Each structure stands twice: as C-alpha cells, then as structure tokens.
C-alpha cells in the first residue's frame, strides 16, 4: 500500500484558497488570489521540490485539475521544467461529480464512491500527491484517508477565504514527522503524519498532565 500525501500552501489563519494567481478562483470573488507569490524564496522552493521526489501519481479535485491541465502541458523546457515533466508523465486521478475534459495525457476520472476509489489509487501507487483541491481535501480529512499532511504556513492573515479545515475535520491525532523548517520570508513547513486514535483530554491541575518538569536542584 502506498501513501496519500496532501501538499498545501496556507496562511496563518489557514486560508488555502487561490495561492497561485489572481485569476485562480474568480468565481467566488476571493480578493487575494496569488497571495503566495510575494512570499516565495529559494528555501521554500527547495522544500517544495524535495517534497515531490518519488511522486508517482496526482490526486486532484476538478478545479485544480482544470488549472493544471491548462498550464503544465505547456511548461516543459521553461523555468519549471522539472515539475512540468513530472506532472505530464505521471497518472492524474480526478475527483468530480461532473464530466471534466480529461484531454491531459494520463488522466482518469474517479468513480462515484470516492473513498473507495482513493483507496484503490493508494494501493496502485507509492507516493500519491494531493495538491490544492480543498473540496477533495475535506473528504480525505473526514475519512482520515491520508498518510501525510504538508503545510507551508505563510506569515500573513487574510481573514477571508476557504480554509484547510473547512468543514472536513474530525477528531484526529497527528504526529510531527520532522522539526519545523522556516524559510527567509518566514514561511514554515510543518510535516505531519496521521496517527492512531482520537485526541485525549486531561486536567491541567493533575500531577500527570504530561508537562516536562525542571530538574530538582541538589
């Protein structure tokens, strides 16, 4: 069985909508399309490139798929050649209730039982990347149908927009897979893995509340 890995760019208030450009999501009147561009730097770019090493499939929602299909087939040989070559080569699986144009080579529409279809994709591949696709992400969060969650948290607050946990979250334990890594612009990469069980509760006044205590002086 492979791994479903969610890759998301988000703000401090966890808005993940339309980071890439001003025209990415005009239908919803989102006023901050392209909010990520002024915060890009080489360190974050290297982090993103490293995150996609070994990727052998993309799992996308309809809107993200349409954006990618209109862009990436035309980018080989340009400044984003590595990503273009990867995305154009590997299979693309699309979650949609409609009938999208799947003319991008290697594209497949998932069946109506989306959770079952995603499990089949995970069984078929080693590293399946979910990019953007916030509606799809809500289902994956709700079903706990992911293995890794990468969040690039940018140092801005927008106050409006669709958020990462926009109605899909259920009580879930996660484990931090590596120390947070910051870029010069202040963007922090947080990489979590899905953990078992559900969040526990406790009493902060209890002796076993789990806090580290300073060593006693001798």
Beta strands, then each sheet from edge to edge (+ up, - down):
strand 1: 3-11
strand 2: 57-61
strand 3: 91-95
strand 4: 107-109
strand 5: 127-131
strand 6: 148-154
strand 7: 173-176
strand 8: 181-182
strand 9: 188-195
sheet 1: 4+ 3+ 2+ 5+ 1+ 6+ 9- 7+
sheet 2: 4+ 3+ 2+ 5+ 1+ 6+ 9- 8+
end
